Every structure is written in C-alpha cells, then in structure tokens.
C-alpha cells in the first residue's frame, strides 16, 4: 500500500495516487515561484464536512479571476446509478446459401 507519484513530462505536473485503488489524491505544479499551484481531490473528504464549502467559479483564462461562487451540497454526493435492464440477446441470422 502507500502512495505513488508520477508525471507525464519531466517538468510537468506531479500527480499522487493510491497504489492499491488508483484514486487520485492530489497534483502539484513543481514550480518554485510564488504563483505555485496545487490541487487536492476533495471527493476523498467526508461529504458532511464538504457540504458547506463555498465553490469559486474561475474564468479559466490567464487572469484566473473569480467570476462568482456558490454552495451546492449535492455536488459532493455521488449520484446513485440505477442498473439499466439487461438487453435480450439478438437472434443470429442464418447465412444465405
């Protein structure tokens, strides 16, 4: 068990994941500058704790300005997925002679 680090490029983002389940834990930009960035997979946290956390909406451009924000507790809860009914196997067509 434990954590595993990997990167797609030598100086690219560094990703950290769980060795046993493969779940992404976080990423780091590897920069040493003041604008260094990192991210954490918040779905690993307790849903009850995350329900009141405000979410900031960013423009995603070079400025990364905050456009707005909201609190949406249901976004932290994974939706239950209903099983679709199994399809009946199709009958094979006979080859023409």
C-alpha positions as CSV (number, residue, x, y, z in Angstrom):
1,X,0.0,0.0,0.0
2,X,1.0,3.6,0.1
3,X,1.2,6.5,-2.4
4,X,2.7,6.6,-5.9
5,X,3.9,9.8,-7.7
6,X,4.1,10.1,-11.5
7,X,4.4,12.7,-14.1
8,X,3.8,12.8,-17.9
9,X,6.7,15.1,-18.5
10,X,10.0,15.7,-16.6
11,X,8.9,19.2,-15.5
12,X,5.2,18.7,-15.8
13,X,2.6,18.3,-13.2
14,X,3.3,15.7,-10.5
15,X,0.3,13.5,-9.6
16,X,0.0,11.5,-6.5
17,X,-2.4,8.4,-6.3
18,X,-3.1,5.5,-4.1
19,X,-1.2,2.3,-5.0
20,X,-4.0,0.0,-4.0
21,X,-7.0,1.6,-5.6
22,X,-5.5,4.2,-8.0
23,X,-7.6,7.1,-6.6
24,X,-6.0,10.5,-7.4
25,X,-5.0,12.2,-4.2
26,X,-3.5,15.5,-5.4
27,X,-1.4,17.2,-8.0
28,X,1.5,19.7,-7.8
29,X,2.9,22.1,-10.4
30,X,6.6,21.6,-9.3
31,X,7.2,25.3,-9.7
32,X,9.3,27.2,-7.1
33,X,7.7,30.5,-7.9
34,X,5.3,32.5,-5.7
35,X,2.3,31.5,-8.0
36,X,2.9,27.8,-7.5
37,X,-0.3,25.8,-7.7
38,X,-1.6,22.5,-6.4
39,X,-4.9,20.6,-6.3
40,X,-6.5,18.2,-3.9
41,X,-9.2,15.7,-4.8
42,X,-11.9,16.8,-2.4
43,X,-14.1,13.8,-3.1
44,X,-11.8,11.9,-0.7
45,X,-13.1,14.0,2.2
46,X,-16.2,13.4,4.3
47,X,-19.3,14.6,2.4
48,X,-20.8,16.1,5.5
49,X,-17.7,18.3,6.0
50,X,-17.7,19.4,2.4
51,X,-21.4,20.3,2.1
52,X,-20.9,23.9,3.4
53,X,-17.6,24.6,1.5
54,X,-18.1,27.5,-0.9
55,X,-17.1,26.9,-4.5
56,X,-15.4,29.7,-6.6
57,X,-16.1,29.9,-10.3
58,X,-13.0,30.9,-12.2
59,X,-12.8,32.3,-15.7
60,X,-10.0,29.8,-16.6
61,X,-8.2,32.3,-18.7
62,X,-4.7,33.7,-17.9
63,X,-6.1,36.0,-15.3
64,X,-7.9,33.3,-13.2
65,X,-10.4,35.9,-11.9
66,X,-13.2,34.8,-9.7
67,X,-16.5,35.2,-11.5
68,X,-18.7,34.1,-8.7
69,X,-19.3,31.5,-6.1
70,X,-22.0,29.2,-4.6
71,X,-22.5,26.5,-2.0
72,X,-24.0,23.3,-3.5
73,X,-24.0,20.4,-1.0
74,X,-25.4,17.9,-3.5
75,X,-22.4,18.2,-5.7
76,X,-20.3,16.3,-3.1
77,X,-22.6,13.4,-3.1
78,X,-22.1,10.8,-5.8
79,X,-25.4,10.0,-7.6
80,X,-26.8,6.6,-7.2
81,X,-26.8,4.8,-10.5
82,X,-29.7,2.6,-11.4
83,X,-29.0,-0.6,-13.2
84,X,-30.3,-0.5,-16.8
85,X,-32.3,-3.6,-17.7
86,X,-30.2,-6.2,-19.5
87,X,-30.8,-6.4,-23.2
88,X,-32.1,-9.6,-24.6
89,X,-29.5,-11.3,-26.9
90,X,-30.4,-10.9,-30.5
91,X,-31.1,-14.0,-32.6
92,X,-28.4,-14.8,-35.1
93,X,-29.2,-14.5,-38.7
94,X,-28.8,-17.6,-40.9
95,X,-26.3,-17.2,-43.7
96,X,-27.8,-17.4,-47.1
97,X,-26.7,-20.3,-49.4
